[in-house]
Amino acid sequence: MTDKSVLIYSEDLLKYKFSNDHPFNQFRLKLTIDLLQKINALDSKMIVPPRMATEEELCLIHDSDYINAVKLAGMNALPREKAENYGLGTEDTPVFEKMHEASSLLVGGTLEAVDQVMTGQALHALHLGGGLHHGFRGKASGFCIYNDTSVAIKYLQKKYNARVLYVDTDAHHGDGVQWSFYDDPDVCTLSIHETGRYLFPGTGNVNERGQGKGYGYSFNIPVDAFTEDNSWLYAYSESIKEIAEFFKPDIILTQNGADAHYLDPLTHLSATMKIYREIPRIAHEIAHKYCQGRWIAVGGGGYDIWRVVPRAWALIWMEMTENSNSFGSLPKEWVEKWQHLAQVPLPTDWDDPENMYEPIPRKAEIEEKNLRTVEKALYPLKSQTKSESV
């Protein structure tokens, strides 16, 4: 097996675009790629273009009538009332031209990442255009038309007979992926997200543990609003290590939404770049401990596309390629190239300043609450370990 990493990318991925003022903006991909190129961390030999997912592949998860509705919507041929039944033409998921083609390319990019890793062409694969975890079998939701990650997991099962550990660190609950495999004991899902009391989609309670044969294979850690780095990282490191030891996956697939950051405009968490260093580092460690290194990472949320997403996503690639050139100052050429387009001052360093926000008044209370949430989420594993040792 090779030890190389590949990055799935082409500028065609930017065609997944709802409008100029929609918060989901794939221009962040271009910013991230340019940042990596400016520090000589990415050359053309490492880039693999995405392919289009076939309709048969989309049907691994999505209903054919929904796929047809997406096609018609992208041709402006789907009546508004029918579109809304499929979650299309809403404020979150507006219709745009050739939306089926653009969405199929995102799915195909994740499938290309799967094939690269599972055929041994690469050990790790990064597809930042993917991670659309809110899409459902027959309905668009939360900026997501097709659920590339769910399709990819089903593809991993069908083509490679793989047991998949899915880890979602987006600030929004990975609902679409969870429900796709809620009764499946060969897919284990872990989502660490802001509590649904304040944030879309409102799901992801600790008690959502799976059903039928899949009971006990769904894990959720809803952290409190204003959660800071240390508390968030405790939840992540404690849960991913225990769950990986319990499940022993063939491959790890991580969804890397970058919207838990303090500067993100759509969420209410208080994390900094510190967590975006640790997320891929620990995932990488888990992949080598349990999966012979097999690791696929996709993107997801992240709505401060200038100050947060490029740095956070670049750090995934730096970890995959074991490149330590991600400390100190950002390349001056990158900052100068994009500052005139950004509506905010761009960061000049990889890491955030120590005092980037005022102290959180409820810090101790939030940390204690999160600690109890982690204990409750992992209680079945801990009780199982105790019973086995008796």
C-alpha positions as CSV (number, residue, x, y, z in Angstrom):
1,M,0.0,0.0,0.0
2,T,1.3,3.5,-0.9
3,D,1.7,6.1,1.8
4,K,0.8,9.0,-0.4
5,S,-2.1,11.4,0.1
6,V,-4.3,12.8,-2.7
7,L,-6.5,15.9,-2.7
8,I,-9.7,15.8,-4.9
9,Y,-10.2,19.1,-6.6
10,S,-11.1,21.0,-9.7
11,E,-12.6,24.4,-10.2
12,D,-15.8,22.8,-11.5
13,L,-16.6,22.2,-7.8
14,L,-17.2,25.9,-7.5
15,K,-20.3,25.5,-9.7
16,Y,-22.2,24.3,-6.6
17,K,-23.4,27.8,-6.0
18,F,-26.9,28.9,-4.8
19,S,-26.3,32.7,-5.2
20,N,-23.8,35.4,-4.6
21,D,-25.1,36.2,-1.1
22,H,-25.8,32.7,0.1
23,P,-23.7,31.7,3.1
24,F,-22.6,28.4,1.6
25,N,-19.8,29.6,-0.7
26,Q,-17.5,27.1,-2.3
27,F,-15.0,29.9,-3.1
28,R,-13.5,28.8,0.2
29,L,-12.1,25.8,-1.7
30,K,-10.1,28.0,-4.1
31,L,-8.8,30.0,-1.1
32,T,-7.7,26.8,0.7
33,I,-6.0,25.4,-2.4
34,D,-4.2,28.7,-3.1
35,L,-3.0,28.8,0.5
36,L,-1.5,25.3,0.3
37,Q,0.1,26.1,-3.0
38,K,1.6,29.3,-1.7
39,I,3.5,27.3,1.0
40,N,4.5,24.7,-1.5
41,A,2.5,22.0,0.3
42,L,0.5,21.0,-2.8
43,D,1.7,20.3,-6.3
44,S,-0.3,19.1,-9.3
45,K,0.7,15.5,-8.9
46,M,-1.1,15.3,-5.6
47,I,-4.4,16.6,-7.1
48,V,-7.0,14.2,-8.5
49,P,-10.0,15.6,-10.3
50,P,-13.5,14.6,-9.2
51,R,-15.7,12.6,-11.4
52,M,-19.5,12.7,-11.8
53,A,-21.5,10.2,-9.7
54,T,-23.7,8.0,-11.8
55,E,-27.5,7.9,-11.2
56,E,-27.1,4.3,-10.0
57,E,-24.6,5.5,-7.4
58,L,-26.8,8.3,-6.3
59,C,-29.6,5.7,-5.9
60,L,-27.6,3.9,-3.2
61,I,-29.1,6.5,-0.9
62,H,-31.5,8.8,-2.8
63,D,-34.9,8.0,-4.4
64,S,-35.0,8.1,-8.1
65,D,-38.0,10.5,-8.1
66,Y,-36.0,12.9,-6.0
67,I,-33.1,12.8,-8.4
68,N,-35.4,13.5,-11.2
69,A,-36.9,16.4,-9.4
70,V,-33.4,17.9,-8.9
71,K,-32.7,17.5,-12.6
72,L,-36.0,19.3,-13.5
73,A,-35.3,22.0,-10.9
74,G,-31.9,22.7,-12.5
75,M,-33.6,23.1,-15.8
76,N,-36.3,25.5,-14.3
77,A,-38.9,22.9,-15.2
78,L,-40.2,21.9,-11.7
79,P,-43.2,23.8,-10.4
80,R,-42.6,25.6,-7.1
81,E,-45.1,23.6,-5.1
82,K,-43.5,20.3,-6.2
83,A,-40.0,21.7,-5.6
84,E,-40.9,22.6,-2.0
85,N,-42.0,19.0,-1.3
86,Y,-38.4,18.0,-2.1
87,G,-36.9,20.8,0.0
88,L,-35.9,22.7,-3.2
89,G,-36.4,26.3,-3.8
90,T,-36.3,27.2,-0.1
91,E,-34.3,29.9,1.5
92,D,-31.7,27.4,2.6
93,T,-31.6,25.4,-0.6
94,P,-32.5,27.6,-3.6
95,V,-32.7,26.3,-7.1
96,F,-29.8,27.0,-9.4
97,E,-29.0,26.1,-13.0
98,K,-27.6,22.6,-13.5
99,M,-27.9,21.8,-9.9
100,H,-28.0,18.1,-10.5
101,E,-24.7,18.2,-12.4
102,A,-23.0,20.3,-9.8
103,S,-24.3,18.1,-7.0
104,S,-23.3,14.9,-8.7
105,L,-19.8,16.1,-9.1
106,L,-19.5,16.7,-5.3
107,V,-20.7,13.2,-4.7
108,G,-18.4,11.8,-7.4
109,G,-15.5,13.6,-5.7
110,T,-16.1,11.7,-2.5
111,L,-16.5,8.4,-4.4
112,E,-13.2,9.1,-6.1
113,A,-11.6,9.6,-2.7
114,V,-13.0,6.2,-1.6
115,D,-11.6,4.4,-4.7
116,Q,-8.2,6.1,-4.3
117,V,-7.9,4.8,-0.8
118,M,-9.6,1.4,-1.0
119,T,-7.6,0.4,-4.1
120,G,-4.3,1.3,-2.5
121,Q,-3.5,4.2,-4.8
122,A,-3.4,6.5,-1.8
123,L,-3.4,6.0,2.0
124,H,-5.3,9.2,2.7
125,A,-7.7,11.3,0.5
126,L,-9.1,14.8,1.1
127,H,-12.2,16.1,-0.7
128,L,-13.1,19.5,0.7
129,G,-15.9,19.9,-1.7
130,G,-17.9,17.1,0.0
131,G,-19.3,16.7,3.5
132,L,-23.0,17.7,2.6
133,H,-24.3,15.8,5.6
134,H,-27.9,17.1,5.8
135,G,-29.2,15.7,2.6
136,F,-32.0,13.0,3.0
137,R,-33.2,10.2,0.8
138,G,-35.9,12.2,-0.9
139,K,-35.3,15.8,0.3
140,A,-32.7,18.6,0.3
141,S,-31.9,20.2,3.6
142,G,-29.5,22.7,5.1
143,F,-27.6,23.7,1.9
144,C,-27.3,20.0,0.9
145,I,-28.9,18.6,-2.2
146,Y,-27.3,15.1,-2.4
147,N,-25.6,13.6,0.6
148,D,-22.2,12.6,-0.8
149,T,-21.0,11.2,2.5
150,S,-24.0,8.8,2.9
151,V,-23.6,7.7,-0.7
152,A,-19.9,7.1,-0.1
153,I,-20.5,5.0,3.0
154,K,-23.0,2.8,1.2
155,Y,-20.6,2.6,-1.7
156,L,-17.8,1.5,0.7
157,Q,-20.1,-1.2,2.0
158,K,-21.3,-2.5,-1.3
159,K,-18.1,-2.4,-3.3
160,Y,-15.5,-3.0,-0.6
161,N,-17.4,-4.7,2.2
162,A,-16.0,-2.1,4.7
163,R,-17.0,-1.3,8.3
164,V,-17.0,2.5,8.4
165,L,-16.4,4.8,11.3
166,Y,-17.9,8.2,10.4
167,V,-16.8,11.2,12.6
168,D,-18.5,14.5,12.2
169,T,-17.1,17.6,13.8
170,D,-19.3,20.2,12.1
171,A,-21.1,22.5,14.5
172,H,-24.4,21.2,13.0
173,H,-25.6,17.7,13.8
174,G,-24.8,15.2,11.0
175,D,-28.4,14.2,10.8
176,G,-28.6,13.0,7.2
177,V,-25.7,10.5,7.6
178,Q,-27.0,9.3,11.0
179,W,-30.5,8.5,9.8
180,S,-29.1,6.8,6.7
181,F,-27.4,4.2,8.8
182,Y,-29.4,4.3,12.0
183,D,-30.2,0.6,11.9
184,D,-26.9,-0.6,10.5
185,P,-24.3,-2.2,12.9
186,D,-21.6,-2.0,10.2
187,V,-21.6,1.8,10.2
188,C,-20.7,3.7,13.4
189,T,-21.5,7.4,13.5
190,L,-20.1,10.0,15.9
191,S,-21.3,13.6,15.8
192,I,-19.9,16.3,18.0
193,H,-22.0,19.5,17.5
194,E,-23.7,22.5,19.1
195,T,-26.8,21.5,21.0
196,G,-29.9,21.5,18.8
197,R,-31.7,23.8,21.4
198,Y,-30.2,26.8,19.6
199,L,-29.1,25.5,16.2
200,F,-30.3,23.7,13.0
201,P,-31.3,20.9,12.6
202,G,-32.4,20.5,16.2
203,T,-31.5,16.8,16.4
204,G,-28.4,15.0,17.7
205,N,-29.5,14.3,21.3
206,V,-27.4,11.9,23.4
207,N,-30.3,9.5,23.4
208,E,-30.2,9.0,19.6
209,R,-28.3,5.7,19.8
210,G,-29.6,3.8,16.7
211,Q,-32.4,1.3,16.3
212,G,-32.8,-2.4,15.7
213,K,-29.5,-4.1,14.9
214,G,-27.9,-0.6,14.7
215,Y,-28.7,0.2,18.3
216,G,-25.5,1.3,20.1
217,Y,-23.7,2.4,16.9
218,S,-24.9,6.0,16.8
219,F,-23.1,8.4,19.2
220,N,-24.0,12.1,19.7
221,I,-22.3,14.7,21.8
222,P,-24.3,18.0,21.8
223,V,-22.0,20.6,23.4
224,D,-23.4,23.7,25.0
225,A,-23.4,27.1,23.2
226,F,-20.2,29.1,23.8
227,T,-18.1,25.9,24.4
228,E,-14.4,26.7,24.2
229,D,-11.3,24.8,23.0
230,N,-10.5,22.7,26.0
231,S,-14.0,21.4,26.7
232,W,-14.6,20.8,23.0
233,L,-11.3,18.9,22.6
234,Y,-12.0,16.8,25.7
235,A,-15.3,15.7,24.1
236,Y,-13.7,14.9,20.8
237,S,-10.6,13.1,22.0
238,E,-12.3,11.1,24.7
239,S,-15.2,10.0,22.4
240,I,-13.3,9.2,19.1
241,K,-10.7,7.1,21.0
242,E,-13.2,5.0,22.9
243,I,-15.5,4.5,20.0
244,A,-12.8,3.5,17.6
245,E,-11.6,0.9,20.2
246,F,-15.1,-0.4,20.5
247,F,-16.0,-0.5,16.8
248,K,-12.6,-1.3,15.2
249,P,-13.3,0.1,11.8
250,D,-11.8,-0.8,8.4
251,I,-11.7,2.9,7.4
252,I,-12.4,6.2,9.0
253,L,-14.3,8.9,7.2
254,T,-14.2,12.4,8.8
255,Q,-16.5,15.3,8.1
256,N,-14.6,18.5,8.8
257,G,-17.0,21.4,9.0
258,A,-15.1,24.5,10.2
259,D,-18.1,26.3,11.8
260,A,-17.4,25.6,15.5
261,H,-15.0,28.6,15.4
262,Y,-15.8,31.7,17.4
263,L,-15.9,33.8,14.2
264,D,-18.4,31.7,12.3
265,P,-21.5,33.8,11.7
266,L,-24.1,30.9,11.8
267,T,-23.2,29.2,15.1
268,H,-22.6,30.0,18.8
269,L,-19.4,28.1,19.8
270,S,-16.2,29.6,20.9
271,A,-13.5,27.4,19.5
272,T,-10.3,28.7,17.9
273,M,-7.8,27.2,15.4
274,K,-6.5,25.1,18.3
275,I,-9.2,22.5,17.7
276,Y,-8.5,22.5,13.9
277,R,-5.0,21.3,14.6
278,E,-6.2,18.5,16.9
279,I,-9.1,17.2,14.9
280,P,-7.0,15.8,12.0
281,R,-4.1,14.9,14.2
282,I,-6.2,12.5,16.3
283,A,-8.1,11.2,13.3
284,H,-4.8,10.4,11.6
285,E,-3.7,8.6,14.7
286,I,-6.9,6.5,14.8
287,A,-6.6,5.7,11.1
288,H,-3.1,4.2,11.6
289,K,-4.1,2.4,14.8
290,Y,-7.2,0.6,13.5
291,C,-7.5,1.0,9.7
292,Q,-3.9,0.5,8.3
293,G,-3.9,4.2,7.7
294,R,-7.1,4.4,5.6
295,W,-8.6,7.8,6.1
296,I,-10.9,9.9,3.9
297,A,-11.7,13.5,4.9
298,V,-14.4,15.7,3.5
299,G,-15.4,19.3,4.1
300,G,-18.8,20.5,5.3
301,G,-19.9,23.7,7.0
302,G,-17.8,26.8,7.5
303,Y,-19.2,30.2,6.8
304,D,-16.3,32.6,7.6
305,I,-14.7,31.7,4.3
306,W,-11.8,34.3,4.7
307,R,-10.5,34.1,8.2
308,V,-11.3,30.6,9.3
309,V,-12.0,28.0,6.6
310,P,-8.8,28.2,4.5
311,R,-6.6,27.8,7.6
312,A,-8.7,25.0,9.2
313,W,-8.9,23.0,6.0
314,A,-5.3,23.5,5.0
315,L,-4.3,22.0,8.4
316,I,-6.1,18.7,7.4
317,W,-3.8,18.4,4.4
318,M,-0.8,19.4,6.4
319,E,-1.5,16.6,8.8
320,M,-2.2,14.0,6.1
321,T,1.1,14.8,4.4
322,E,3.0,15.2,7.8
323,N,4.1,18.7,6.8
324,S,5.0,20.8,9.8
325,N,5.1,24.1,7.8
326,S,1.9,25.4,9.4
327,F,3.1,27.6,12.3
328,G,3.9,31.3,12.6
329,S,2.9,33.7,9.7
330,L,0.7,32.9,6.8
331,P,2.4,33.5,3.4
332,K,2.3,37.3,2.7
333,E,1.6,36.6,-0.9
334,W,-1.7,34.8,0.0
335,V,-2.8,37.6,2.3
336,E,-2.0,40.3,-0.3
337,K,-3.7,38.4,-3.1
338,W,-7.1,38.0,-1.4
339,Q,-7.3,41.0,0.9
340,H,-8.9,43.3,-1.7
341,L,-11.8,40.8,-2.1
342,A,-12.3,40.0,1.6
343,Q,-14.7,42.2,3.5
344,V,-12.8,41.6,6.7
345,P,-9.1,41.9,7.6
346,L,-7.4,38.6,6.8
347,P,-5.4,36.8,9.5
348,T,-1.7,37.0,9.2
349,D,-0.9,33.9,11.3
350,W,-1.9,30.2,11.3
351,D,-3.0,30.4,14.9
352,D,-5.5,32.8,16.5
353,P,-4.4,35.4,19.1
354,E,-4.7,34.3,22.7
355,N,-7.4,36.9,23.7
356,M,-9.6,37.0,20.6
357,Y,-12.8,37.3,22.6
358,E,-14.0,38.4,26.0
359,P,-14.0,35.7,28.8
360,I,-17.1,33.5,28.7
361,P,-19.1,34.2,32.0
362,R,-20.5,30.7,32.3
363,K,-17.2,28.9,31.5
364,A,-17.2,26.5,34.5
365,E,-20.9,25.7,34.1
366,I,-20.5,25.0,30.3
367,E,-17.5,22.7,30.9
368,E,-19.3,20.8,33.6
369,K,-22.4,20.3,31.5
370,N,-20.3,19.1,28.5
371,L,-18.4,16.7,30.8
372,R,-21.7,15.1,31.9
373,T,-22.9,14.9,28.3
374,V,-19.7,13.0,27.3
375,E,-20.2,10.6,30.2
376,K,-23.8,10.0,29.2
377,A,-22.9,9.5,25.5
378,L,-20.1,7.0,26.3
379,Y,-21.8,5.3,29.3
380,P,-22.8,2.2,27.2
381,L,-19.2,1.6,26.2
382,K,-17.8,2.1,29.8
383,S,-20.5,-0.1,31.3
384,Q,-19.7,-2.8,28.7
385,T,-16.0,-2.6,29.5
386,K,-16.8,-3.0,33.2
387,S,-19.0,-6.0,32.7
388,E,-16.4,-7.7,30.5
389,S,-13.7,-7.2,33.1
390,V,-15.9,-8.7,35.9
